[in-house]
């Protein structure tokens, strides 16, 4: 079977329209780029009227996405800032909110002029946060923890692919960190925090690891960190968390319960106007977040 990339592109568009699916042209292009091993969109454009390298392979992948499988899992690839990360069904697909969290962390470090020697990414999943920290704070000793060996396997693969030195540890919340007497200047985390299964999109429930998203008690992870913060953080520190939009009041109460009065904290909104981030700082510099 010989078909040009143009022919396949429009046949795929027709099939999507016929099935009334919400799939974009860019997803078809991504599949064609992958099948033809094109490096970028320019190369795709230049070869649009040439034969596709493997039409059958395209349709094998196309059938997966029209049946609901996320494109990132089909291609085993997901963008995150400057990275092109390996992902599969063992880890959560990195979201734009987590990218925003990482950028905000860099902003806060500048605001507080915090010297970071050690950093921890808890619930690392694909390793996206740890990789971002290491790339942007090159001299920092970065650790990444997760309870899942499968997730750690993916994160280690991404660290090797990007030639970044990160210390990976298996830990249930703070357990192993306390046991090894590890302490940090910076802690960043996107833990499982959604309490209601009905709030999780059906496609996400079907394909992505639920234990990376759902928690019966959505603030249990944060409470464990707050309870043990003096055991895992240095005297001056910044903590940064991704949170659920409806957890501000409960987390505020937990902060007042476990922290001394020498900290500052701030809840901030994501790109969609939802309360999505929590920052906690302790140090000499007193200023507004």
HUTAKA-V882126 format. One record per run of one state. SS is the DSSP state (2 for helix, 1 for strand, 0 for the rest). FROM is the first residue (numbers start at 1). LEN is the number of residues. Records with the same first field share a line. If there is no record, write none. Layout:
SS = FROM-LEN + FROM-LEN
//
This chain:
0 = 1-3 + 20-5 + 37-4 + 47-4 + 52-3 + 67-4 + 76-2 + 81-2 + 86-10 + 113-5 + 123-5 + 137-4 + 147-2 + 162-5 + 171-4 + 180-4 + 190-4 + 195-2 + 200-2 + 208-2 + 213-1 + 215-5 + 228-1 + 243-5 + 259-5 + 270-5 + 283-7
1 = 4-1 + 51-1 + 78-3 + 83-3 + 118-5 + 141-6 + 167-4 + 184-6 + 194-1 + 214-1 + 233-10 + 264-6 + 275-8
2 = 5-15 + 25-12 + 41-6 + 55-12 + 71-5 + 96-17 + 128-9 + 149-13 + 175-5 + 197-3 + 202-6 + 210-3 + 220-8 + 229-4 + 248-11
//
